[in-house]
Amino acid sequence: MKFMILVKATKDSETGVLPSEELLTAMMKYNEELVRAGVLLAGEGLHPSSKGARVRFSGKDRTVVDGPFAETKELVSGFWIWQVRSKEEAIEWVKRMPNPMYTDSEVEIRQVFSPEDFAPVDPTGENRAKEERLRAESEARLAGKK
């Protein structure tokens, strides 16, 4: 099962405060544990929302809204993608994580859809097969860039 681990933003992360060397070292050690356990698929920190934008959809209309965004508690400052056996395993890994912020913080755990989850709305499997081809093409392209 894949899970996305979302680190919620704080006022510090939204103003661009970088982690201390001590916190960065602790997070690198934690990431090494995730890699050695075969859990970590991807993970990155995100710049503050002031450097981002949102696109709002209304029918065929698209409206771009530049950051920053006011509700810090609704923002994400970083993420991981993990491959684990269960939500409970993901929770156990998160509980071992160093606090990613200088203040109280929150980390959200969300399961990622798998192609099989869409079987009820893709009875022929045509879209799932197409997605598998696209994933393979994307991975091959990335491998060629290394």
C-alpha positions as CSV (number, residue, x, y, z in Angstrom):
1,M,0.0,0.0,0.0
2,K,1.2,3.5,-0.8
3,F,0.7,6.4,1.6
4,M,1.5,10.0,1.2
5,I,2.7,11.6,4.4
6,L,2.0,15.3,4.5
7,V,3.8,17.7,6.8
8,K,1.5,20.5,7.6
9,A,2.9,24.1,7.3
10,T,3.5,26.4,10.2
11,K,4.1,30.1,10.4
12,D,7.9,29.4,10.3
13,S,7.8,27.3,7.2
14,E,5.5,29.8,5.5
15,T,8.0,32.6,6.1
16,G,10.8,30.5,4.7
17,V,12.6,29.5,7.9
18,L,15.0,26.7,7.1
19,P,15.6,23.8,9.4
20,S,18.6,24.0,11.7
21,E,21.6,21.8,11.0
22,E,20.6,19.6,13.9
23,L,17.1,19.1,12.6
24,L,18.3,18.5,9.0
25,T,20.8,15.9,10.3
26,A,18.0,14.2,12.3
27,M,15.7,14.1,9.3
28,M,18.5,12.7,7.1
29,K,19.0,9.9,9.6
30,Y,15.3,9.2,9.6
31,N,15.2,9.2,5.8
32,E,18.1,6.7,5.8
33,E,16.1,4.4,8.1
34,L,13.1,4.6,5.7
35,V,15.4,3.8,2.7
36,R,17.0,0.8,4.5
37,A,13.6,-0.5,5.4
38,G,12.4,-0.2,1.8
39,V,9.7,2.2,2.8
40,L,10.7,5.5,1.1
41,L,9.7,6.0,-2.5
42,A,9.9,9.8,-2.6
43,G,10.1,12.8,-0.3
44,E,10.6,16.5,-0.6
45,G,10.2,19.8,1.3
46,L,8.1,22.5,-0.3
47,H,8.9,26.2,-0.6
48,P,6.4,28.6,1.1
49,S,3.1,29.2,-0.5
50,S,4.2,32.8,-1.4
51,K,6.2,31.1,-4.2
52,G,3.2,29.1,-5.4
53,A,-0.2,29.5,-7.1
54,R,-3.6,27.8,-7.1
55,V,-5.8,27.3,-10.1
56,R,-9.5,27.4,-9.5
57,F,-11.9,25.5,-11.7
58,S,-15.4,26.6,-12.4
59,G,-16.9,24.8,-15.4
60,K,-14.6,25.6,-18.3
61,D,-13.1,28.7,-16.6
62,R,-9.7,28.6,-14.9
63,T,-8.6,31.3,-12.5
64,V,-5.1,31.6,-11.2
65,V,-4.5,32.8,-7.6
66,D,-0.9,33.6,-6.6
67,G,0.3,32.8,-3.1
68,P,0.8,33.4,-0.3
69,F,-2.3,31.7,1.1
70,A,-3.8,32.8,4.4
71,E,-4.8,29.5,6.2
72,T,-1.4,28.1,7.2
73,K,-3.1,25.1,8.9
74,E,-4.4,24.0,5.5
75,L,-1.1,24.1,3.8
76,V,1.6,21.4,3.3
77,S,5.3,22.2,3.7
78,G,6.6,18.8,2.7
79,F,5.7,15.2,1.8
80,W,6.9,11.6,1.6
81,I,5.5,8.7,-0.5
82,W,5.9,5.4,1.4
83,Q,5.3,1.8,0.5
84,V,4.1,0.0,3.6
85,R,1.9,-2.9,4.5
86,S,-0.8,-1.0,6.3
87,K,-2.0,2.4,7.6
88,E,-0.9,1.1,11.1
89,E,2.7,0.6,9.8
90,A,2.6,4.2,8.3
91,I,1.5,5.5,11.7
92,E,4.3,3.7,13.5
93,W,6.8,5.2,11.1
94,V,5.4,8.7,11.6
95,K,5.5,8.3,15.4
96,R,9.3,7.7,15.1
97,M,9.9,10.8,13.0
98,P,11.7,13.8,14.5
99,N,9.3,16.8,14.9
100,P,9.8,18.5,11.5
101,M,9.0,21.9,12.9
102,Y,10.3,24.2,15.7
103,T,6.8,24.3,17.2
104,D,4.0,21.9,17.7
105,S,3.2,20.4,14.3
106,E,1.0,17.9,12.5
107,V,1.6,15.2,10.0
108,E,-1.3,13.8,7.9
109,I,-1.3,10.2,6.5
110,R,-3.3,9.5,3.4
111,Q,-3.5,6.4,1.3
112,V,-2.7,6.7,-2.4
113,F,-5.2,5.2,-4.8
114,S,-4.0,2.2,-6.8
115,P,-5.2,1.3,-10.3
116,E,-7.3,-1.5,-8.8
117,D,-9.3,1.0,-6.8
118,F,-10.8,2.3,-10.0
119,A,-12.1,-1.1,-11.2
120,P,-15.8,-0.3,-10.5
121,V,-15.6,2.7,-12.9
122,D,-13.3,1.0,-15.4
123,P,-14.9,-2.4,-15.9
124,T,-12.9,-3.2,-19.1
125,G,-9.5,-2.3,-17.5
126,E,-8.7,-0.1,-20.5
127,N,-7.8,3.0,-18.5
128,R,-5.8,0.9,-15.9
129,A,-3.8,-0.6,-18.8
130,K,-3.2,2.9,-20.2
131,E,-2.1,4.2,-16.8
132,E,0.4,1.3,-16.5
133,R,1.8,2.1,-20.0
134,L,2.1,5.8,-19.0
135,R,3.9,4.9,-15.7
136,A,6.3,2.6,-17.5
137,E,7.0,5.3,-20.1
138,S,7.6,7.9,-17.5
139,E,9.9,5.7,-15.4
140,A,11.9,4.8,-18.6
141,R,12.2,8.5,-19.4
142,L,13.4,9.2,-15.9
143,A,15.9,6.3,-16.0
144,G,17.3,7.7,-19.3
145,K,18.0,11.1,-17.7
146,K,20.2,9.6,-14.9
